[in-house]
Amino acid sequence: MAVDTNGATHPVDMIEGWQPTCRRPDGLILPARLDPTGRSGPTRSAARHGRWQQVASGWYLPAEADLGVVEQRILAGASRLPEGGGVTAWAALRWRGAAYFTGVGPDDAVLPVPLLLGLGNLRPDSRVQLSKEQFAPWEREVVADLPCSSVERALFDEVRRLRGGRLGVVAIDMTAAARLITVERFAAYVERRPAWIHVPKVRRCLLLASDDARSPQEVLVRLVWVIDAGLARPLCNRPVFGLDGSLLGVPDLFDECAGVVGEYDGADHRRLDRRRTDSSREERFRDHGLEYFRVVEGEVADRARLAARMHAVRRRARFLPPDRRRWTLEEPAWYLQRKAG
């Protein structure tokens, strides 16, 4: 039986690089219990002879069901949820369309599906992570036939699972980038959970989070700027214009005081056409008196070196007062009209 996905298809094509949202795939299959008649699930014989795969104690999927699809794995993990339980943390956020949450850890290990049990109970299983923490009825929502924790609770559980840190900031930013939450809304939720485990770590992440980030690596570059380089918090994805109203670009990171543009170039920037576009963009910024630096794949890992580069770029910057700048953050009429339309 296929679960209702509201007509969704596979994750959106990443034409211009990584995208913060994705769609649930079509054709997801609900696990079935053993059935002696073979009508609603496999018989015991069919389950033993390879036409089905076990996904939980007493629950099976057809052999062709692809558990490499993260949404299918989430659905399989949720098959044994007791009454009042729900999927939470990264799994609930992915089910709602936040592309960052792939169900794979930084070490490429497959993460168990996190489940809140409410008042119920389940036998431990390595494929799921069980939690008996308080789960209020108003935090439980059914999303495309799947019981999930609310966005606020799911993100709260995910940042705590990560024990805060930089990846905790990335989780908040990417949930905001998927338009599921705002930093302000999440902060209000966290404020109501003062005594929960790891809350201080969540609060520290909130101090560094932004509604305006668009990619995980961009967030990590910003954190090097703020934490390792010790520089003032930059603007994120803020459009910069020439004084004639032309759009110079929308930099990942922008230091308005110094006049510094910072960009992260992912794998999609290797294409020849994209490199040409990037070069023209850099020229536009420099022609208008802005200093520019680019971060490529692998550089974020060496934080000390990247922080030193950031300081060097900032030393070269002009620090021009507003009346001498050849650029502006003021949005011209044509841009405001385009946004309104």
N, C-alpha and C positions, 0 to 999 in steps of 0.2 A: 504493500500500500504506500503510495507516494504522499509525502507531507505537503500541505498547502504552502507554497512559496510566493503567493500573490503574483504569479506570472513572471517571476524574476529569472534571470539567466546567469551565466557565469560571471566572475568578477570583470568589471569594466576594463576595456582595453587601455593600456597605459601608453597612449599615443605620445604624450609629452612627459613621460617619466612616471614615477610613482604617484598613485592617486590615493587619497585618504579614505575613500569609500569603495565598497564592493557590493555586489548583489548575491543573494543566496542562489545556489544553482538549482535548476529544475531537476526533477526526478529523484529527490532524496527519498529514501525508503525507511519506513518505520520498522524497527525490529519486531519480531513476532515470537510468541511463546510456542513451546511444543504443543502439537495438536494431534491426537491419535487418528483423527479423520483426515488430516492433511489439508483441511480447507482454510483455516486461518493461520496456519504455521506449519513447520515441518513435522513430520512424524519422527519418532526417535530413530528409526532406521535411516531416514533421509538425512537427518542431522549428523549421523555417524559416518555416512558414506560420501562426504565431500561436496554435496550440492548446496550446503549451507555453511556459514561461519558463525561461531559463537562470539557474541560481543559482550555478554554479561552472563552471570549464572542464570540459566533458564531462558535466555533470550538469544535469538538468531537472526541473521541477515542472509539473503541469497548470496552465493559465492561471488557473483558478479558485482555486488555492491562495493564501491571503492572507498575504503576507509582512509585513503590518502587525501580525500576531499575533507577539509577540516569540518565543514558543516555536517557531513555525514557522520563523522566521528563524534561530534557534539550530540547529535541526535541519538547515536548508539549509546553514548555514555549516560544520557538522560533516561534511558529506557526503564530503569528500575526506580525512578524517583518516587518516594512515598507521597501520599496525599499531603499537600501543604509545602512540599519541597520545590526547589527550582535550581536551574543552572545559574552560575554566577561568574564573577571575575572576567578573565579574558574571553571565555566562551560565550557569556551573555552579550558582551560587547561585539564580538564577531558576528553572532547571530543577528544583531541589529544592523550590521553593515559597516563596522569599523575595520578597514582592511589591514591595519597594522597588526591586529591580534591573530596571528597565524597558527597558534597552538604549538609552536616550536620555540624552544628556549635559545639563548645566545650560543649554547654549545651544540645546537642542532638536535638536541634531545626532544622527543615528542612529549608534550606536557599532558598529564592526566586531566581529564575534564573535571572542573571544580563544581561540586554540588552542595547546596545547602539543604539539609534534611528536615528543617522545621522540627516538628514533634515526632517525626518518624525515625526509622533506623534502617541501616543496610549493612550487610556483610562487607568487610573491606575487600577491595579489588584494585589491583595496580593500575587499571585503566581510568580510574576516577579518583578524585581527591574529595573526601567527605568532611563536612563541617557541621558540627552541632551548635554553632553559634546562634544566638537569637535571630529569628527571621520573622519579622512582623508581617501580618497579612497585607498591609498597605504597601509593602516593598515587593510584593510578588505580582508579576504581570504575565499574561499569556501573549507571546509574540509569535505569530505564524504557527500556532498550535503547540508551542513549546513553553512551558512554565519557566520564567526567568526572573532574576532579581531586577529591581529597577536600575536604571542607568547609574544613578548616584551610588547605590549599594554595590553594583558590579564593579565600578571603578574604585570604590573604597576598598573592596576585597582584593582587587588586582594590585593596587599600589602597596597594600600591606603584604601581599604575597611576595612582592619584589623587595620587601623591606626598605621601601623608599628608594633613595639613591637617584642616580641620573636616569636610570630606566623607569623609575617611578614618575619623574617629570615627563619623560617621553610618553608614557601611558596617558597622563592627563592631557598633554598637548594633542596627541593623536585622537583621543576621544572628542576633544573640542574641534579638531580639524574635520572630523566626520560629522560635525554639527549635531552631536548627541547631547552635548552639555556645554556650559560655559565655566570658566574658572570660578567666577563669582558664585554660581549656583552650587558648584561642588564644595566650595569653601563653606557655604552656609550649611550644607549637609554635614560636613566634617565637624563643624562647630557644635553640632548636636550629639556628637559621639565622643565626649571628652575622656571617658574612662576605658575605651576599647584598646586592645593590644595594638601596638605600633602606631598609634595616632600621632605622637610627636614626629615620627618620620614622614607621615603623610602631610603634616603641616609644613615641614621644611620643603617638601616638594612643591607645595602650593605657592610658596614664596618665589619660586623660580619659574612657575608655569605661565603659559601664554595662550590666549585664544587665537593668535594670529599665525602660528606655525603651520607649515604645510607638509613637512616630511620628517621622518625620524632623524636622519643625519643632520638636517638643518638645526634641529633642537640640540643635538650633541655639540655642534659647532658653537651655538650660542652659549652653551654651558661652559665650554672652554673659555670663551670670551669673558664670562662673568665670574666663574669660580677660579680657574687657573690663571688667567691674565689679570683678574681683579679689576676689570673695567666696568664702567657704568652700564646698566642694562640698555641694550640697543633696541631700536624699533625692528619689528619683524614684518616682512612683506608689505611694506608701506610704499605706495607709488611715489616716485620722484619725478618732477617735471622741470623742463627748461622754462625760462622766464617768458618764452613765447607760447607756453601752454602745451608744448610737445611732451609726450611721455618718454622719459629717458629709460625707465625700467622699474621693476618692482623687486628690489633686492631682498635676499633672504635675511640679511642683517644690515642695519644702517645706523651709524653713529652720527646723529645730526650735529652734535657739537663740533666734532673734528672734521666731519665731511668724509667719512670712510664707508665704503660699500664692501660687504663680504658676501660671497656666494659659495654654495656647495655644489660641485659638479658630480653627479652620479653617473652610472653606466650609460644612460641615454645621451649624455653630452659627448660621447666618443664619436657619434655619427658626424660625417663631414659637414652636412648641412647645419647641424646643431652647433658645431665648432665655429662655423662662419657667423652664425647668429650671435653666439657668445662673444666673439671677437668684436663685432660691430657694437654690441651692447657695452662692452668694456670701453671702447673708444668714446662712445657717447658720454659715459660717466666722466672719463678723464678729460674730455674736451670741455666739460662744464666745471672743472676744478675739483673733482672728487677723486680721492685716493681709492684704490681698488685692490682687493686680494681674493684669490680663488683657492678653495680647499678641494682636493680631489680624494677619491677613494683611498682609504688606508691612512691618510694623514691625521684623522681624528684620534687614532689610537695613541699617537705620540703627543700627548697633551702639552708637555713642557715645551717641546719644539714649536708646536702650533701657537702656543701662548706667546713665545718669544717673537714669532713672525707677526702676530697681531700687534704687539708693542712697536715693532719696527715700522710697520705700516702706519700706525698712528703717529709716530714721530715725524713721518714724512708728510702727514696731512697738514692742511692749511689753516684750520681753525678760524675760518673767516666769519666776521660778524654778519648778521642777516642782510645789511644794506650793501654788502660787497659780494654776496653769493650770486652765482649764475644759475642757480637751481632753487627750487621751492617745493615744499610739501603741500602747498595750497592747491586744492583740486580745481582745475578750470571748469568752465560751464559745460563744455562738451563731455567731460568725464563724468560730471555729476548727472547729466542727462542720460548717459549710457548706463550708469548705475541704477538710476530710477526706472529705466526702461526694462 
